[in-house]
Amino acid sequence: MRIGWGMIVLCLLLMSCERAVVQGTVVDIEGRPLPGVSVRAAGGEGEAITNALGRYSLTTHSGIGGLEFIKNGYTLGRLDLAVSEPRTFKANTVSLWCLPQSAGVYLFENSQYRRTTPIEPERFALQNSIVYGIGKLPELEAAGSPVPLLICHKMPPYDVRMSRLHEIEAMSAQAGKGKQTAWVQEASIPVELLPIDEPERLLMQVRTPEALTPGVYALHWGALDGHTTTDTRVFAFKVSEPLHQEEAETAPSVVESGQPPETKSEKTPVPPDGSAIDTRAVDAEAGETAAIEKP
């Protein structure tokens, strides 16, 4: 019996000698610390919660393949990390994207999501052919840049299309409506969807090859071409004329929420290509929060 207990104690001591400690920081896409993030060793044991400064310290065994970061309302984060020996490791900073409340297409500016307007297109008769467009244009969200950061949340990851719209007079295909104003496709703009979080792909960035000129635009999955099997809607927004220099200097700098303007300028973040993980090193003990830079 004594030998048995001795062996158990020896095994526990050997196991404790193989333990490693991983320390790091979790921030949001703007570089602000994220408290309450669950940090887990992927394929191994060990779990920790980030504190008010976004820091964590996780004790695990050597040989884990990486870490997973989970917080309600945010993308799932992953960090490859080879813990090969029992010591303290300083992990790279991880950044997580906040998720919008519902599925749709959003403009992401000034750390906020603004949902583009979903519209069911109508059929119009034009020069002996049928076209699809918007009969009555509602108030649209305006992009603050000719290169807007468009984010799709829980939308189809394929067959996405962007159309520039223009206003025409056309005959409605619906009985009794007659001739009316309609917004239809003027030009098609090639775009691609880039996943922000892998492999979930809850958030996808819409990338255009060049800046958009002022006008009305719609993102859709074939609805303006008469294909409605993927999604029947179009998501419309507008790009406004840029302010002249004199107007820009005198325009009030107030955000929509009514909060006072920031004293320093903010850059709109751009999702990293193929990943939501920012792998820049940070000194967690010094408490310095790394700024998120454009990739």
Secondary structure, 3 states (H helix, E strand, C coil): CHHHHHHHHHHHHHHHHCEEEEEEEEEECCCCECCCCEEEECCCCCEEECCCCCEEEEEEECCCCEEEEECCCECCEEEECCCCCCCEEECCCEEECECCCCCEEEEEECCEEEECEEECCEEEEECCEEEEEECCCCCCCEECCCCCCEEEECCCCCCCEEEEEEEEEEEECCCCCCEEEEEEEEEEECCEEEECCCCCCCEEEEECCCCCCCEEEEEECCHHHCCCCCCCCEEEEEECCCCCHHHHHHCCCCCCCCCCCCCCCCCCCCCCCCCCCCCCCCCCCCCCCCCCCCC
